[in-house]
Amino acid sequence: MIVVKVKKGEAIDKAVKRLKKAMDKEGIIKHLRDTRYFEKPCVKRRLKSVRARSRARSIARRQALAATMPRI
């Protein structure tokens, strides 16, 4: 459980910002978004595969670009 104590004289928006940062670091927001709706296991696998392919293409593109660029 995340606890954010508001210091005396501190603005509420700063405390909320610290809370959001802590929740993001813990992965709570991502987990909530992922579990918001039920996904069938086959759909999860398909999306995971699509993301992996996209990531691999991006890395390959970056490496190919780096190979053609002269090093300084």
C-alpha positions as CSV (number, residue, x, y, z in Angstrom):
1,M,0.0,0.0,0.0
2,I,1.4,3.4,-1.0
3,V,1.2,6.2,1.6
4,V,2.0,9.8,0.8
5,K,2.1,12.1,3.7
6,V,1.3,15.7,3.0
7,K,3.8,18.0,4.7
8,K,2.7,21.1,6.5
9,G,2.2,23.9,4.1
10,E,2.7,21.7,1.1
11,A,0.3,22.1,-1.9
12,I,-2.1,19.3,-2.5
13,D,-1.2,19.1,-6.2
14,K,2.4,18.3,-5.3
15,A,1.3,15.5,-3.0
16,V,-0.9,14.1,-5.7
17,K,2.0,14.3,-8.2
18,R,4.2,12.3,-5.7
19,L,1.3,9.8,-5.3
20,K,1.0,9.3,-9.1
21,K,4.8,8.9,-9.4
22,A,4.8,6.3,-6.7
23,M,1.9,4.4,-8.2
24,D,3.6,4.5,-11.6
25,K,6.8,3.1,-10.1
26,E,4.9,0.3,-8.5
27,G,3.0,-0.5,-11.8
28,I,-0.4,-0.1,-10.2
29,I,-1.9,2.1,-13.0
30,K,-0.6,-0.3,-15.7
31,H,-2.0,-3.3,-13.9
32,L,-5.4,-1.6,-13.5
33,R,-5.5,-0.8,-17.2
34,D,-4.5,-4.3,-18.2
35,T,-7.2,-5.9,-16.0
36,R,-9.9,-3.4,-16.7
37,Y,-11.6,-5.8,-19.2
38,F,-11.3,-9.5,-19.6
39,E,-9.1,-10.7,-22.4
40,K,-9.1,-14.2,-23.6
41,P,-5.8,-16.0,-23.3
42,C,-5.4,-16.4,-27.1
43,V,-5.9,-12.6,-27.5
44,K,-3.3,-11.9,-24.9
45,R,-0.8,-14.2,-26.7
46,R,-1.6,-12.6,-30.1
47,L,-1.0,-9.1,-28.7
48,K,2.2,-10.1,-26.9
49,S,3.4,-11.5,-30.2
50,V,2.5,-8.4,-32.1
51,R,4.3,-6.2,-29.6
52,A,7.4,-8.4,-29.7
53,R,7.5,-8.3,-33.5
54,S,7.2,-4.5,-33.5
55,R,9.9,-4.1,-30.8
56,A,12.2,-6.4,-32.8
57,R,11.6,-4.5,-36.0
58,S,12.4,-1.2,-34.2
59,I,15.6,-2.6,-32.7
60,A,16.7,-4.0,-36.1
61,R,16.0,-0.6,-37.8
62,R,18.0,1.2,-35.1
63,Q,20.9,-1.2,-35.5
64,A,20.9,-0.9,-39.3
65,L,20.9,2.9,-39.0
66,A,23.7,2.8,-36.5
67,A,25.7,0.5,-38.8
68,T,25.4,3.0,-41.8
69,M,26.2,6.1,-39.7
70,P,30.0,6.9,-39.3
71,R,31.2,7.0,-35.8
72,I,32.8,10.2,-34.6
